[in-house]
Amino acid sequence: FLIFANDGLWDVVTNEEAVDMTRSIHDPEEGAKKLLQEAYKRESSDNITWVVVRFLHGQGSSGYA
């Protein structure tokens, strides 16, 4: 997976913490929600913008070109 985020997240969550929080979550939307909740919990004072992308390795063809 890949996490794109601005400093609203990275000011309060380390790279390793973000990976640990989202690694076992297969739904990228749920992973993004988890990161948002954690940033709020840690009282981020900046805007929080992020995207979580989950790669489907070995899942076969999706039919999209």
Buried (B, 14 or more C-beta within 10 A) or exposed (E): EEBEBEEBBBEBBEEEEBEEBBEEBEEBEEBBBBBBEBBEEEEBEEEBEBEBEBEEEEEEEEEEE
